Amino acid sequence: MKANVDKNTCIGCGACTSICPEVFSIEDDGLAKAIESEIPKDVEESTQEARDTCPVEAIDID
């Protein structure tokens, strides 16, 4: 499982980073970024919660 943040959609609200800081971070441009590696099994549920909480639906999980 991998996560991706659409930088054209992200508004940098930080909801994803507060829910799942193991996967998401805010970069210097003020927008969120997901780790590039596979999501660890122990944070898959919180990653999905972060996706579902995103107010602009900028997060995809494959």
DSSP file (Angstrom, degrees, kcal/mol; ACC not computed):
  #  RESIDUE AA STRUCTURE BP1 BP2  ACC     N-H-->O    O-->H-N    N-H-->O    O-->H-N    TCO  KAPPA ALPHA  PHI   PSI    X-CA   Y-CA   Z-CA
    1    1 A M              0   0    0      0, 0.0    38,-3.1     0, 0.0     2,-0.3   0.000 360.0 360.0 360.0 133.2    0.0    0.0    0.0
    2    2 A K        -     0   0    0     36,-0.2    60,-2.8     2,-0.0     2,-0.3  -0.954 360.0-144.0-131.1 151.7    1.3    3.5   -1.0
    3    3 A A  E     -A   61   0A   0     32,-0.4     2,-0.4    34,-0.3    58,-0.2  -0.857  11.9-170.0-114.1 151.4   -0.1    7.0   -0.5
    4    4 A N  E     -A   60   0A   0     56,-2.5    56,-2.7    -2,-0.3     2,-0.5  -0.999  11.0-150.4-140.9 137.3    0.1    9.9   -2.8
    5    5 A V  E     -A   59   0A   0     -2,-0.4     2,-0.9    54,-0.2    54,-0.2  -0.938  17.4-135.5-108.4 126.0   -0.8   13.6   -2.2
    6    6 A D    >>  -     0   0    0     52,-2.9     4,-2.6    -2,-0.5     3,-1.4  -0.708  13.8-162.2 -79.8 106.7   -2.0   15.6   -5.2
    7    7 A K  T 34 S+     0   0    0     -2,-0.9    -1,-0.2     1,-0.3    25,-0.0   0.745  87.6  59.9 -64.6 -24.4   -0.1   18.9   -4.8
    8    8 A N  T 34 S+     0   0    0      1,-0.2    -1,-0.3    50,-0.1    -2,-0.1   0.693 116.0  33.3 -75.9 -17.9   -2.5   20.6   -7.2
    9    9 A T  T <4 S+     0   0    0     -3,-1.4    -2,-0.2    49,-0.1    -1,-0.2   0.752  93.0 103.0-105.3 -34.1   -5.4   19.8   -4.8
   10   10 A C     <  -     0   0    0     -4,-2.6    -5,-0.0    48,-0.2    21,-0.0  -0.202  45.5-170.1 -56.1 137.5   -3.7   20.0   -1.4
   11   11 A I        -     0   0    0     20,-0.0    -1,-0.1     0, 0.0    -4,-0.0   0.344  41.3-118.2-109.2   2.1   -4.4   23.1    0.7
   12   12 A G        +     0   0    0      1,-0.1    -2,-0.1    20,-0.0    14,-0.0   0.814  61.0 149.0  69.6  31.6   -1.9   22.4    3.4
   13   13 A C        -     0   0    0      1,-0.1    -1,-0.1    19,-0.0    18,-0.1   0.764  52.1-133.8 -70.8 -24.1   -4.4   22.2    6.2
   14   14 A G     >  +     0   0    0     11,-0.1     4,-1.9     3,-0.0     5,-0.2   0.505  66.0 127.5  86.5   4.3   -2.3   19.6    8.1
   15   15 A A  H  > S+     0   0    0      1,-0.2     4,-1.7     2,-0.2     5,-0.2   0.918  74.8  49.9 -59.5 -43.3   -5.1   17.2    8.9
   16   16 A C  H  > S+     0   0    0      1,-0.2     4,-2.9     2,-0.2     8,-0.3   0.891 110.0  49.9 -64.8 -39.4   -3.2   14.2    7.4
   17   17 A T  H  4 S+     0   0    0      1,-0.2    -1,-0.2     2,-0.2    -2,-0.2   0.838 110.2  50.4 -70.6 -31.2    0.0   15.0    9.3
   18   18 A S  H  < S+     0   0    0     -4,-1.9    -1,-0.2     2,-0.2    -2,-0.2   0.825 117.4  40.1 -74.4 -29.6   -1.9   15.3   12.6
   19   19 A I  H  < S+     0   0    0     -4,-1.7    -2,-0.2     1,-0.2    -3,-0.2   0.871 135.7  12.0 -83.9 -40.2   -3.6   11.9   12.1
   20   20 A C    >X  +     0   0    0     -4,-2.9     4,-2.4    -5,-0.2     3,-1.6  -0.566  60.5 163.8-142.2  73.2   -0.7   10.0   10.6
   21   21 A P  T 34 S+     0   0    0      0, 0.0    -1,-0.1     0, 0.0    -4,-0.1   0.658  74.4  71.8 -67.5 -13.9    2.7   11.7   10.9
   22   22 A E  T 34 S+     0   0    0      1,-0.1     3,-0.1    -3,-0.1    -5,-0.1   0.760 115.6  20.9 -69.4 -23.7    4.4    8.4   10.2
   23   23 A V  T <4 S+     0   0    0     -3,-1.6    12,-1.9    -7,-0.2     2,-0.3   0.730 120.8  54.0-113.6 -36.2    3.2    8.7    6.5
   24   24 A F  E  <  +B   34   0B   0     -4,-2.4     2,-0.3    -8,-0.3    10,-0.2  -0.810  52.8 168.1-112.7 146.0    2.5   12.4    5.9
   25   25 A S  E     -B   33   0B   0      8,-2.2     8,-2.4    -2,-0.3     2,-0.5  -0.963  34.9-115.1-144.5 161.0    4.5   15.6    6.4
   26   26 A I  E     -B   32   0B   0     -2,-0.3     6,-0.2     6,-0.2     2,-0.1  -0.884  34.4-149.2 -99.5 127.5    4.3   19.2    5.4
   27   27 A E    >   -     0   0    0      4,-2.9     3,-2.3    -2,-0.5     6,-0.0  -0.275  34.1 -89.4 -88.8 177.0    7.0   20.3    3.1
   28   28 A D  T 3  S+     0   0    0      1,-0.3    -1,-0.1     2,-0.1    -2,-0.0   0.739 124.9  63.0 -59.4 -25.1    8.7   23.8    2.7
   29   29 A D  T 3  S-     0   0    0      2,-0.2    -1,-0.3     1,-0.1     3,-0.1   0.479 117.4-112.5 -80.4  -0.8    6.0   24.7    0.1
   30   30 A G  S <  S+     0   0    0     -3,-2.3     2,-0.3     1,-0.3    -2,-0.1   0.492  81.4 114.1  85.3   3.9    3.3   24.4    2.8
   31   31 A L        -     0   0    0      1,-0.1    -4,-2.9   -18,-0.1    -1,-0.3  -0.758  68.8-103.2-110.0 156.2    1.8   21.3    1.2
   32   32 A A  E     -B   26   0B   0     -2,-0.3     2,-0.3    -6,-0.2    -6,-0.2  -0.344  31.2-170.4 -75.5 154.3    1.6   17.7    2.4
   33   33 A K  E     -B   25   0B   0     -8,-2.4    -8,-2.2    -2,-0.1     2,-0.3  -0.991  13.2-139.2-141.4 144.4    3.7   14.9    1.1
   34   34 A A  E     -B   24   0B   0     -2,-0.3   -10,-0.2   -10,-0.2   -29,-0.1  -0.728  34.9 -94.4 -99.5 153.4    3.5   11.2    1.7
   35   35 A I        -     0   0    0    -12,-1.9   -32,-0.4    -2,-0.3    -1,-0.1  -0.321  29.0-135.8 -60.1 150.3    6.4    8.9    2.3
   36   36 A E  S    S+     0   0    0    -34,-0.1    -1,-0.1     2,-0.1     3,-0.1   0.652  78.8  76.8 -86.6 -15.5    7.6    7.3   -0.9
   37   37 A S  S    S-     0   0    0      1,-0.2   -34,-0.3   -35,-0.0    -2,-0.0  -0.288 100.1 -67.6 -87.6 176.1    8.0    3.8    0.5
   38   38 A E        -     0   0    0    -36,-0.1   -36,-0.2     1,-0.1    -1,-0.2  -0.332  56.7-107.2 -60.9 142.9    5.4    1.2    1.3
   39   39 A I        -     0   0    0    -38,-3.1    -1,-0.1    -3,-0.1     5,-0.1  -0.597  38.5-111.1 -73.8 128.3    3.1    2.2    4.2
   40   40 A P    >   -     0   0    0      0, 0.0     3,-2.0     0, 0.0     4,-0.3  -0.323  21.8-122.6 -60.1 141.6    3.9    0.2    7.3
   41   41 A K  G >  S+     0   0    0      1,-0.3     3,-1.2     2,-0.2     4,-0.4   0.839 108.1  62.1 -53.7 -37.6    1.1   -2.3    8.2
   42   42 A D  G 3  S+     0   0    0      1,-0.3    -1,-0.3     2,-0.1     4,-0.2   0.594 109.9  39.5 -72.5  -8.8    0.7   -0.8   11.7
   43   43 A V  G <> S+     0   0    0     -3,-2.0     4,-2.1     2,-0.1    -1,-0.3   0.245  82.1 102.6-120.6  12.4   -0.3    2.6   10.3
   44   44 A E  H <> S+     0   0    0     -3,-1.2     4,-2.1    -4,-0.3     5,-0.2   0.908  83.0  50.7 -60.3 -41.9   -2.5    1.5    7.4
   45   45 A E  H  > S+     0   0    0     -4,-0.4     4,-2.0     1,-0.2    -1,-0.2   0.920 111.9  45.5 -64.6 -44.0   -5.7    2.3    9.3
   46   46 A S  H  > S+     0   0    0      2,-0.2     4,-2.2     1,-0.2    -1,-0.2   0.818 109.8  56.5 -70.7 -28.6   -4.6    5.8   10.3
   47   47 A T  H  X S+     0   0    0     -4,-2.1     4,-2.2     2,-0.2    -2,-0.2   0.919 108.7  46.5 -64.5 -43.4   -3.4    6.4    6.7
   48   48 A Q  H  X S+     0   0    0     -4,-2.1     4,-2.5     2,-0.2    -2,-0.2   0.871 110.5  53.0 -66.6 -36.7   -6.9    5.6    5.5
   49   49 A E  H  X S+     0   0    0     -4,-2.0     4,-1.7     2,-0.2    -2,-0.2   0.905 108.0  51.1 -63.8 -40.8   -8.4    7.8    8.2
   50   50 A A  H  X S+     0   0    0     -4,-2.2     4,-1.3     2,-0.2    -2,-0.2   0.919 110.6  48.9 -61.7 -43.9   -6.1   10.7    7.0
   51   51 A R  H  < S+     0   0    0     -4,-2.2     3,-0.5     1,-0.2     8,-0.3   0.935 112.6  47.4 -59.2 -47.1   -7.3   10.1    3.4
   52   52 A D  H  < S+     0   0    0     -4,-2.5    -1,-0.2     1,-0.2    -2,-0.2   0.756 112.3  50.5 -68.6 -24.6  -10.9   10.1    4.5
   53   53 A T  H  < S+     0   0    0     -4,-1.7    -1,-0.2    -5,-0.2    -2,-0.2   0.682  77.8 115.5 -86.7 -20.8  -10.4   13.3    6.6
   54   54 A C    ><  -     0   0    0     -4,-1.3     3,-1.0    -3,-0.5     5,-0.1  -0.305  59.8-148.8 -54.6 120.4   -8.8   15.3    3.9
   55   55 A P  T 3  S+     0   0    0      0, 0.0    -1,-0.2     0, 0.0    -4,-0.0   0.701  95.7  36.7 -70.1 -17.6  -11.2   18.2    3.2
   56   56 A V  T 3  S-     0   0    0      0, 0.0    -2,-0.1     0, 0.0    -3,-0.0   0.286 106.8-120.5-116.5   9.7  -10.3   18.5   -0.5
   57   57 A E    <   +     0   0    0     -3,-1.0   -47,-0.1    -6,-0.2    -6,-0.1   0.895  60.3 148.4  54.2  47.6   -9.8   14.7   -1.2
   58   58 A A        +     0   0    0    -49,-0.1   -52,-2.9    -7,-0.1     2,-0.5   0.484  42.6  87.6 -88.4  -4.4   -6.1   15.2   -2.2
   59   59 A I  E     -A    5   0A   0     -8,-0.3     2,-0.4   -54,-0.2   -54,-0.2  -0.846  51.7-175.5-106.8 128.8   -4.9   11.8   -0.9
   60   60 A D  E     -A    4   0A   0    -56,-2.7   -56,-2.5    -2,-0.5     2,-0.5  -0.933   7.6-159.8-115.2 144.2   -5.0    8.6   -2.9
   61   61 A I  E      A    3   0A   0     -2,-0.4   -58,-0.2   -58,-0.2    -2,-0.0  -0.991 360.0 360.0-125.4 126.7   -4.0    5.2   -1.6
   62   62 A D              0   0    0    -60,-2.8   -59,-0.1    -2,-0.5    -1,-0.1   0.374 360.0 360.0-107.9 360.0   -3.0    2.4   -3.9
